[in-house]
């Protein structure tokens, strides 16, 4: 699912808003991997995305900087989904895609080192 979302985020024939949303989705999925690898589960519903990033920060503090960034992206994503179109620039979208790709590399490395049975 992460690979699919990142591939969609890199598509040039859709809006920066849609690409941003897909890159954010990949990052949130990766955060969920960390949570599940630690034996936790986030219930769906209001506030679940915010709680996802908060839980990663508590469960695995080494990811604090990354999840702080992605939580800021979450707020921007909420704006583009629920309030107005065109709220993200191409530069913001490209930055989020790069960060999500790097997060994937970091999470995979973490899984190999800390939860090899899950990798």
Order of alpha helices (4+ residues) and beta strands (2+ residues): alpha-alpha-alpha-alpha-alpha
